[in-house]
Amino acid sequence: MASEASATAGSLNELALNTVSSSSTQVSGPPALFFSDLNSGPNMGNTDTSLRQVTGQEGAIVTIWGARLGSSQGGSQVFCNGAPAARVYFWGTANLDSYQKVVFQISHSAASGPGQIVVTVNGASSNPLPFTVRQGKIYFVSPIGKDSNNGVYSSPWRTLLRARNALQPGDTAYAMNGLSQTTDDGEGWDTALLLRGPWCSLEGYPRALVSYPGATVTIGNATGSSPTSGLRTTGFGSNPCGGNWVFAGLTFRGLAPVGVSGPSSNWRFVGDDISCPNARASGGGACFETSLATDVKFYGNVVHDAGAADASALFHGVYFSSDSNHVDMGWNTIYNVHGCRGIQIHSSPLGSSYPNSGFNMYDISIHDNLIHDTQCDGIVLDTIDPSKGGVSVFNNVIYNAGEGPNNPEQTGGWSCIDVRGSTEKGRSGGGTVEIYNNTLYGCGTFANPPYSSANAGLIGGGEANLYVQLQNNIIYQISTSLFPKGVPYLVLLDTSKPNHARVCAPKDDCSRVHGANNLFFGSGPMDINLANITGSLNQDPQFANLPEHDFHLRPGSPAAAAGVQTPLASDHDGIRVLRERGYPIGAYSYVNKP
C-alpha cells in the first residue's frame, strides 16, 4: 500500500527535526517524491489572483513532499499530467519540515483523466505520483471574508463551517492564514467541526479542506476546555458521515483533536499538526483515532505532545481502532506520547448499538515513520489477521520507546514494536506479520515496570496461527538499572495454548517468530530462538551521529549490504535499494556523500 509517503508538518520542533535530518549526513541520487496532499483535482476554476492576473483559467493548488528536490526551484520543473505547472508558490524546505516540498498550481493544459506528477531536478526525473485531473469547484475561506460571499478568491467565505456546509463531492476549499474554528459548532456533539450525513458522500470524488500555501489554520480548542473534539464525525446510527474527505496542512487541537468513526471510508489526512497535551482519557482515546473507518491514508502528519503526564493507559498518540481496515500510514512523526503507545492497532466489539464489530483487522501498512519518546510501546499490533490482507511494519525509525513511568493503571508493554496478536471477536488471526528494515534504538528502558518480561526491542506473541517474520532490522539496545547488561532484544511469548502465555526461554524453538539477517547490538550476543532467527549480526552498526539520533550508516558499516531481499523499494530517505549494491539492514541504505 505504500504508494505515497509523507513528511513532517511545519510546527515540528527542532528536536524532532534533528533526529534523522542532521545536516552532517547528505545523500545523493535522483529526486524522490513521497506523497501529495491532493491526488485529484481540476485544471480550471481557480480564482486566485495573488501572484498574477489569471481568473478561472488554471487549476487546483497541490503540495508534494519528497527529497533531493533542491532548496529553490532554479531550473527545476514540476509536471502534472504532461503539462508544466502554471505557477510555483513554493520550492524548498518550509519552516521546520524535515522533507522538501513543492507547492504548485495545475495548468489548464494538464490532460484530463488519470496521470501523474513528476519533478525534474538537474536533468533527472523523479518517480511519479498518481494524479487525476477531473472536474470540481475551488473555493476560499478567509478571516476577512463573509459567509454571504460567493467563495471566490476576491470574495471569500468567512468560516470553515460555511465551507463544510457548501462543499459538494469533488470541491476543494483553501483556508487562508489565521483562520480558526475553536468553538463548539452547535451541532450537539461538543465538537468544533462535526461531519454528519449531508456533508459526506461516498459517491464521486472527495471533498477537500486544505490550508492555503504558508497558512496556519486551527480546528479545535488548544486549552483543553470545551469543545472536547476538534474534528469529529457522526458514526453508526442516524445520519452518519460516510467519509470521502481530505484534510491537509491543518492544525488540530482539543482533548480529542481528530476522531473519525463509521461505517465510513476514503479518508486522507496529509501534513497536519495534531496535539493534545491536556488529554487524560480514562475511557480511552488518542490524539488521532479511527473506528469503523476504512481506506485511511495518513501521510506526513506530526502527532506530538499527546496526553497529560497522568494520562490513562488507554490513551495513545494514534489509534486505529475497531474494524479500521485498509490503512496506509507513512512518513509521519510521532513523539512525546503519554498514557501508552505511539501507535496502537486494536479492534474490540462496540456493544449492542453495533454488534457486528470488533473483528481482527487487516491490510495495514506502517512505514517510514519517525517515532520517539513514548511512555509504552512505540507500535503495538493487536487483533490483526494478515491472512485476510497483509500487515507490515517497515522503514521506521523508533527510539526511546517504552520509557515509562507507570500510567495510572500500571499496565502496558515497553518496547519499540509489540506484536500482541490477540482476538476479541470472530476467528483467530492467521498469516504472517512482516517486520523489516526498521531501525530501533533504546527500546524498553522503563526501569520500574509492574511486571516482568515486558521490556524489549521487540515483543512477539499472538494466536497459534499468527506468525512474525523479522528481516533486515537493527535493534540497538542500552543498559538500564533493571538490565545492567542491556535490555533484551526480543521477548517471545508462546500463546499457542488457550488461556496460557509462556515466555520462550533462550533454547526454546519458538517457530512462530522467525527471520534472517537482523543486526542486534548493545546487549551482548543474540541468544533467543536461534533455530528460527538466523544470519544475525552482532556488531556496532556505526550510526552517523548517535548522540543526535542520526541513524544513517557511516562508510564501512556492517549493516550497509548484509541484508536479504525484501519488498523494500527505497529506504527512509527515498534512496532506491539496488540489488547490485546489496540489501541494507535498518531503515537507511549506505550511500556515498557527494
ABEGO torsion letter per residue (X at the ends): XBABBBBBBAABBAAAAAAAABAABBBBEBBBBABBABABEBABGBABAAABBBBGABBBBBBBBBBGAEABAEABBBBBGGBBBABBABBEBBEABABBBBBBBBBAABBBEBBBBBBBBGGBBBBBBBBBBBBEBBBBBBAABBAABAGBAABBBABAAAAAAABBBGBBBBBBBGBBBABBAGAGAGBABBBBAAABBABEBBBBBBBBBGBBBBBEBAAGBOBABBBBBBBBEBGBBAEGBBBBGBBBBEABABBBBOBBBGBBBBGBBBBBAABAGAAEEBABBBBGBBGBBBBGBBBBGBEBAABBAABBABBBBBGBBGBBBBGBBBBGBBGBBABBBBBBBAEAABABBGBBBBGBBBBGBBBBGBABBABBBBGBBAAAEBBBBBGBBBBGBGAOBBBAAGBEBBBABBBAGBBABEBBBBEBBBBBGBBBBGBGABABBABBGABBABBBBEBAABBBBBBGBBBBBBBBAABAAEBBABBBBBAABBGBBBBBBAABBBAABBEBGBBBBGAEBBABGAAABBGBBBBBAGBABAAAGBABBBBGBAAAAABBBBABABBAAGBBBBAAAEBBBEABBBBBBX
